[in-house]
Amino acid sequence: MLFLAGGAEVPHWCRNLDAEPNAEAVIGQLFELQARHDCGLILATHDPELAKQCDRVIQLGDGVIAS
């Protein structure tokens, strides 16, 4: 199971978005869940456009925090 900070469960259909044609809609729903439950949301992505939508971005390089 996957949970948002604060305990709200994330539905199983939005856990792996790499090959999903409707990933944009699912990402929107994740942000809506975050707002509705007033909690944190952690995303791991290689998509710089998605990262721009986040309040905070932590980049990793070679297994360590790069920024």
N, C-alpha and C positions, 0 to 999 in steps of 0.2 A: 504494500500500500504506500501511497505517497500522500504527504500531508503538508498543508501550508502551516507556517508558524502560527501558533494559536490553536491548532488542532483540527482545522477544517480539512476533510479528506478531498484530495484531487481525484476526479473520476479517472478510471483506467484508460479511457480513450484519448487522454491528452498527455500521456507520459513519454511517448516517443514520436517526435514530429518531423524527423529528418526526411522521410519519404512521403509525407502526407500532402495531398494536393490542397487540403483545406486548413493547413497549418495556421494561416493568418487568422481565421475565425476562432480556432482553438486558443491561440495566444490571446486574442481579445477576451475570451471567456476566462482565461486565467487571471488577467488583469482585473476583470470584473469581480471575480471571487476575492481577490486581494482587497479591493476597495470595499466590498460588502462586509467582509469579516475584519476589516481594519487590521491587517496583519502583513507580515513580510512574505515575499515570494522570491525564491532562489531559482534562477534559470542558468543552465549551462548551455552555451551556444557558441558557434563559430560565425554567426551571422551579425556583422557590424550594424546592420539596419535595426535588428531586433535589440541589440545592446543600447542603441540610441534612445529607445523607448523606456529604458530603465532609469530609476532615480540614482542608482549607484552602480558602477562597473568595477569589478576587480579582475584584472588580467593575470593569467598565469603564464609562465614561461619556464620550460624545463622543470616543471614540478614545484616551482616556487612563485610566490606573489611577485609579479613584475611591476605592477602599478596599483 
